[in-house]
Amino acid sequence: MRPEKERAAVLSEIGGHTYREPGHSACEELYGYGTCKDKEVLGKAYRELMDKVRALIPQGLCASVYTQWADIEEEINGVYTWDREVRKI
């Protein structure tokens, strides 16, 4: 982190691992930053990511944006499935 005096330090795009919820994927291809075998492993990976983000606050981090709230057809690293039926994290 290199905080500036006049601007807030923001992580503008952080993403996570992928997990395909059976019956709730629009695409058979896996695309993302890492693959998890189930929702529990995905939740653990998300918590580890958030721990890393929180560790940057004392260094000047002001905000972060988790960019993938819902899966899209090719990317399945959302908090919710593409059909918004299942919350994965």
C-alpha positions in Angstrom: 0.0 0.0 0.0 1.2 3.5 -0.9 -1.4 5.8 0.7 -1.6 9.3 -0.7 -2.4 12.5 1.2 -5.1 13.7 -1.2 -6.7 10.4 -2.4 -8.3 7.4 -0.7 -6.5 4.0 -1.3 -9.0 1.6 -2.8 -8.7 -2.0 -4.1 -11.1 -1.5 -7.0 -11.4 -5.1 -8.2 -10.9 -8.1 -6.0 -12.3 -11.4 -7.1 -12.5 -14.9 -5.7 -12.4 -18.5 -6.3 -15.0 -20.4 -8.3 -17.5 -23.1 -7.3 -20.2 -24.6 -9.5 -23.4 -25.1 -7.7 -25.0 -28.2 -9.3 -28.0 -27.3 -11.4 -27.4 -23.6 -11.3 -24.7 -22.9 -13.9 -25.3 -21.4 -17.3 -22.0 -22.7 -18.7 -20.0 -25.9 -18.3 -16.6 -24.1 -18.5 -14.9 -23.1 -15.2 -13.5 -19.6 -15.3 -12.1 -17.8 -12.3 -9.2 -17.4 -9.9 -9.2 -20.9 -8.4 -11.6 -23.8 -8.0 -13.3 -25.0 -4.8 -14.8 -28.4 -4.3 -17.8 -27.2 -2.3 -19.4 -24.1 -0.6 -17.5 -24.7 2.6 -14.1 -24.5 0.9 -15.3 -21.5 -1.1 -16.4 -19.7 2.1 -13.0 -20.4 3.7 -11.2 -19.0 0.6 -13.5 -15.9 0.8 -12.7 -15.4 4.5 -9.0 -15.7 3.8 -9.2 -13.1 1.1 -11.1 -10.7 3.4 -8.5 -11.2 6.1 -5.8 -10.1 3.6 -7.9 -7.1 2.7 -8.5 -6.2 6.4 -4.7 -6.5 7.0 -4.2 -3.6 4.6 -6.4 -1.1 6.6 -3.6 -0.1 9.0 -1.4 0.5 5.9 -4.0 3.0 4.6 -6.6 1.0 2.7 -9.9 2.9 2.8 -12.2 0.6 0.7 -12.4 -2.5 -1.4 -14.9 -3.7 -4.0 -15.7 -7.4 -4.5 -16.7 -7.3 -8.2 -18.5 -10.6 -8.7 -21.8 -10.6 -6.8 -23.5 -13.0 -9.2 -22.2 -15.5 -11.7 -22.4 -14.7 -15.3 -22.5 -17.2 -18.1 -18.8 -17.8 -18.3 -17.5 -16.6 -14.9 -18.8 -18.6 -11.9 -17.0 -16.8 -9.1 -20.0 -14.9 -7.8 -21.5 -14.8 -4.3 -24.8 -16.0 -5.9 -25.4 -18.3 -8.8 -26.2 -16.7 -12.2 -29.9 -17.4 -11.6 -29.7 -15.8 -8.2 -31.2 -19.0 -6.6 -28.3 -20.0 -4.4 -26.0 -17.9 -2.2 -22.6 -19.7 -2.5 -20.8 -17.7 0.2 
